[in-house]
Amino acid sequence: VAKDLGLELAALRDGGVRIMQEGRVQYFALNLKNGNLYVSERVDREKICGRIPKCLLALELFVQEQV
């Protein structure tokens, strides 16, 4: 994520980046040391979406501008 967005790793460590997800379970996490996005919880498609043919997990990445 950091590389794709052109972010410095220092910006991640300073708390300038947050992942926002719907629901209680946080399926994704951002590694602050290398800027990679990881799956942090098992994604059980049947449990999340049931029989819905198209299943999406939405997340937003917020980047705070450093001054």
N, C-alpha and C positions, 0 to 999 in steps of 0.2 A: 504494500500500500504506500509506504513512504517513498519508494522509488518511483512508482507510477504517478504519484502526485507531486513529485519533486520536493518532498519535505526533508528537512534536516532531522537527523535522529535526536538532536538536542531538543527540538520542538516537541517530540514525543515524550521525552523524559521530563520536560517541564510541565507536562499536563495540558498541552495545547491541543490534544486530539482525543476525541471521545467517540465510542461506538454506541449508537442507540438502537435498540431492538425492541420489537413488540413482545409482550408476554413476560412471564416470570423467568423462563429459562434463557440464559444468555449463551447462545450456541457458538458465538464467535468471540475471539479475543485478539488483541493487537499486542505483539511482542515489542516491548519498548526498547529492547536492546538492538534488534535488527530491522524493525519496521514491517515485519511480515504479519499477515492475517492468518489466524489458525482457527480450526474448529475446536472448541473447548468442551463441548458436550456432544454425546452421541445424538445423531440426527435420525430419528425414527419416523420415516415418512408416513407410515400407516397411522401412527399415534397422532401426528401433527395434522394431517390432512384427511385421514380416513379414505374414502373412495373417490375423492375429487381427483379427476385426471391430471389437472395442472396444479402442482404444488409449489408455492414460492415462500421463501423466508426473506422477509424484508429487513434491511438494516440501513442505517444512515451513519455516515462518518462526518463528525463535526470538527472543523479545524479552526482554532482560535488564532487570530492574527497576532503575531508577536511584535511588540513595539519596542 
